C-alpha cells in the first residue's frame, strides 16, 4: 500500500517541481532587486559624510561634527538606515565638555557598548532576506534533481504501461528523460543568480560593518583624548 502511495506521487511527474522552481525564481529576482535598491538608498552620500565627519573630528570641531551627523540622521529615511550615522550621533553626544576630565565622561567600555547597540540594531534591516536568498541558492539544484528523478520514473512507467517496444520504446524513454532533465537545468538557472546575489550582498554588509567599526574606533579614540 505504501509502495503504491509513493508510486502514485512519483507519477505526478516533474511539472509541479517546475512550477515551484519558477515561483522561487520570481521570488529570488524580487528580493535581489529589493536588496539592491535598499543598499543604494542606505549608502547614498555616505562616503562624503564619513570623510567630512573625520575632518571635523580631527580638527576637534565637535559641535560642527554633531550638527553634521544629526542633520544627516534627520534627513535620512528610517526605512534605509546606514550603519554609521546614528552611531556617530550617539557617540558625539557623549563628547567631553571643554575643561572636563576623562572621569566626567563615559568610559571607553561604556561607549563601545552604546556604539555596538546602535550597530547591531542597524544591521537587522541590512541582512533582511539574505538567508532566504542563501536557501534558494543552495536548495534549488536539489529541487531540480528531484524533478528530474520524478520525470525519469514516470517515463519508464509510461513505457512499461504502454507496451511500446524496440525503437518506439527507446524514443519514448529518451523523450521523457530529456523533458525531465529540464528540471535540473532550471534548478541550476535559479540557483546561480541567487548565490551570486547572496555573496555580493554579504560582501556589502561585511564592508559596511568594517567601515562602521573603523569609524567607531576613530570616534571613541578621539573622544577619550
C-alpha positions as CSV (number, residue, x, y, z in Angstrom):
1,X,0.0,0.0,0.0
2,X,2.8,2.4,0.9
3,X,4.6,1.5,-2.3
4,X,1.5,2.3,-4.3
5,X,1.1,5.5,-2.5
6,X,4.6,6.7,-3.3
7,X,4.4,5.4,-6.8
8,X,1.2,7.5,-7.3
9,X,3.1,10.5,-6.0
10,X,6.1,10.0,-8.3
11,X,3.9,9.5,-11.3
12,X,2.7,13.1,-10.9
13,X,5.9,13.9,-12.9
14,X,8.1,16.9,-12.8
15,X,5.6,19.6,-13.8
16,X,4.8,20.7,-10.3
17,X,8.5,20.9,-9.5
18,X,9.0,23.2,-12.5
19,X,6.2,25.4,-11.2
20,X,7.8,25.6,-7.8
21,X,11.2,26.5,-9.4
22,X,9.6,29.3,-11.4
23,X,8.0,30.7,-8.2
24,X,11.3,30.5,-6.4
25,X,13.0,32.3,-9.4
26,X,10.5,35.1,-9.3
27,X,11.0,35.4,-5.5
28,X,14.8,35.4,-5.9
29,X,14.7,38.2,-8.5
30,X,12.3,40.3,-6.4
31,X,14.5,40.0,-3.3
32,X,17.6,40.7,-5.3
33,X,16.1,43.9,-6.7
34,X,14.8,45.0,-3.3
35,X,18.2,44.5,-1.7
36,X,20.0,46.3,-4.4
37,X,17.6,49.3,-4.0
38,X,18.0,49.2,-0.2
39,X,21.8,49.3,-0.3
40,X,21.8,52.0,-2.9
41,X,19.5,54.2,-0.8
42,X,21.2,53.4,2.5
43,X,24.7,54.3,1.3
44,X,23.8,57.4,-0.7
45,X,26.2,60.2,0.3
46,X,27.8,58.1,3.0
47,X,31.4,58.3,1.8
48,X,31.2,62.1,1.7
49,X,29.6,62.2,5.1
50,X,32.3,59.9,6.6
51,X,35.2,61.9,5.1
52,X,33.7,65.2,6.3
53,X,33.0,63.9,9.8
54,X,36.6,62.6,10.2
55,X,37.9,66.1,9.1
56,X,35.7,67.9,11.7
57,X,36.6,65.4,14.5
58,X,40.3,65.6,13.7
59,X,40.1,69.4,13.9
60,X,38.2,69.0,17.2
61,X,35.2,70.8,15.8
62,X,32.8,68.7,18.0
63,X,29.8,70.9,17.6
64,X,30.0,71.0,13.8
65,X,30.6,67.3,13.7
66,X,27.5,66.6,15.8
67,X,25.4,69.0,13.7
68,X,26.6,67.2,10.6
69,X,25.6,63.8,11.9
70,X,22.3,65.0,13.4
71,X,21.4,66.7,10.1
72,X,22.1,63.5,8.1
73,X,20.1,61.4,10.6
74,X,17.1,63.8,10.5
75,X,17.1,63.8,6.6
76,X,17.5,60.1,6.3
77,X,14.6,57.7,5.5
78,X,14.3,55.4,8.5
79,X,13.5,52.6,6.1
80,X,17.0,52.8,4.7
81,X,19.4,53.2,7.6
82,X,23.1,53.1,7.2
83,X,25.5,51.7,9.9
84,X,27.4,55.0,10.6
85,X,25.1,58.0,11.0
86,X,23.2,57.0,14.2
87,X,26.4,55.6,15.5
88,X,28.1,58.9,15.1
89,X,25.3,60.9,16.7
90,X,25.2,58.5,19.7
91,X,29.0,58.8,20.3
92,X,29.3,62.6,19.6
93,X,26.5,63.3,22.1
94,X,28.9,61.9,24.7
95,X,31.7,64.3,23.8
96,X,33.9,65.6,26.6
97,X,32.9,69.1,27.6
98,X,35.6,71.8,27.5
99,X,37.8,71.6,30.6
100,X,36.3,68.3,31.7
101,X,38.5,65.3,32.7
102,X,38.1,61.8,31.5
103,X,36.3,61.0,34.7
104,X,33.5,63.3,33.7
105,X,32.6,61.3,30.5
106,X,31.5,57.8,29.8
107,X,34.3,55.2,29.9
108,X,35.6,53.5,26.8
109,X,33.8,50.2,27.5
110,X,30.6,52.1,28.0
111,X,31.0,54.0,24.7
112,X,31.8,50.7,23.0
113,X,28.6,49.2,24.3
114,X,26.5,52.2,23.2
115,X,28.0,52.0,19.7
116,X,27.6,48.3,19.5
117,X,23.9,48.5,20.4
118,X,23.3,51.0,17.6
119,X,25.3,49.0,15.1
120,X,23.5,45.7,15.9
121,X,20.1,47.3,15.5
122,X,21.1,48.9,12.2
123,X,22.4,45.6,10.8
124,X,19.0,43.9,11.1
125,X,17.4,45.6,8.1
126,X,20.7,45.2,6.2
127,X,20.6,41.4,6.5
128,X,16.9,41.1,5.6
129,X,16.1,38.4,3.0
130,X,19.7,37.3,2.8
131,X,19.0,34.0,4.5
132,X,16.2,33.3,2.0
133,X,18.4,34.0,-0.9
134,X,21.0,31.7,0.5
135,X,18.4,28.9,0.9
136,X,17.2,29.4,-2.6
137,X,20.7,29.3,-4.0
138,X,21.6,26.1,-2.0
139,X,18.4,24.1,-2.4
140,X,17.0,24.8,-5.9
141,X,19.6,22.4,-7.6
142,X,18.2,19.6,-5.4
143,X,14.6,20.5,-6.3
144,X,15.6,20.4,-9.9
145,X,17.3,17.0,-9.4
146,X,14.2,15.8,-7.6
147,X,12.1,16.8,-10.5
148,X,14.4,15.0,-12.9
149,X,14.2,11.8,-10.9
150,X,10.4,12.0,-10.9
151,X,10.3,12.6,-14.6
152,X,12.6,9.6,-15.3
153,X,10.4,7.4,-13.1
154,X,7.3,8.5,-15.0
155,X,9.0,7.9,-18.3
156,X,9.8,4.3,-17.5
157,X,6.4,3.7,-16.0
158,X,4.7,5.0,-19.1
159,X,7.0,2.8,-21.2
160,X,6.0,-0.3,-19.2
161,X,2.4,0.5,-19.3
162,X,2.2,1.5,-22.9
163,X,3.6,-1.7,-24.3
164,X,5.9,0.0,-26.7
165,X,9.0,-1.9,-27.8
166,X,12.1,-1.5,-29.9
167,X,12.9,1.8,-31.4
168,X,9.5,3.2,-30.4
169,X,10.1,2.4,-26.7
170,X,13.6,3.9,-26.8
171,X,12.3,7.0,-28.4
172,X,9.6,7.3,-25.7
173,X,12.0,6.9,-22.9
174,X,14.6,9.3,-24.3
175,X,11.9,11.9,-24.9
176,X,10.7,11.5,-21.3
177,X,14.2,11.7,-19.9
178,X,15.0,14.8,-21.9
179,X,11.9,16.5,-20.6
180,X,12.8,15.5,-17.1
181,X,16.3,16.9,-17.4
182,X,14.8,20.4,-17.9
183,X,14.1,20.4,-14.2
184,X,17.8,20.1,-13.3
185,X,18.7,22.9,-15.8
186,X,16.0,25.2,-14.4
187,X,17.2,24.4,-10.8
188,X,20.7,25.5,-11.7
189,X,19.4,28.5,-13.6
190,X,17.6,29.7,-10.5
191,X,20.4,28.8,-8.1
192,X,23.3,30.5,-9.8
193,X,22.0,34.1,-9.7
194,X,20.7,33.7,-6.2
195,X,24.1,32.6,-5.0
196,X,25.9,35.4,-6.8
197,X,23.4,37.9,-5.3
198,X,23.8,36.5,-1.8
199,X,27.6,36.6,-2.0
200,X,27.6,40.1,-3.3
201,X,25.2,41.4,-0.6
202,X,27.1,39.6,2.1
203,X,30.2,41.4,1.0
204,X,28.4,44.7,1.1
205,X,27.2,44.0,4.6
206,X,30.7,43.0,5.7
207,X,32.3,46.0,4.1
208,X,29.8,48.4,5.7
209,X,30.3,46.7,9.1
210,X,34.1,47.1,8.8
211,X,33.7,50.8,7.9
212,X,31.4,51.4,10.8
213,X,33.8,49.6,13.2
214,X,36.6,51.8,11.9
215,X,34.6,55.0,12.4
216,X,33.5,53.8,15.9
217,X,37.2,53.2,16.9
218,X,38.2,56.6,15.5
219,X,35.4,58.5,17.3
220,X,35.9,56.8,20.6
221,X,39.6,57.3,20.4
222,X,39.1,61.0,19.6
223,X,36.5,61.4,22.4
224,X,38.7,59.9,25.0
225,X,41.7,62.1,24.3
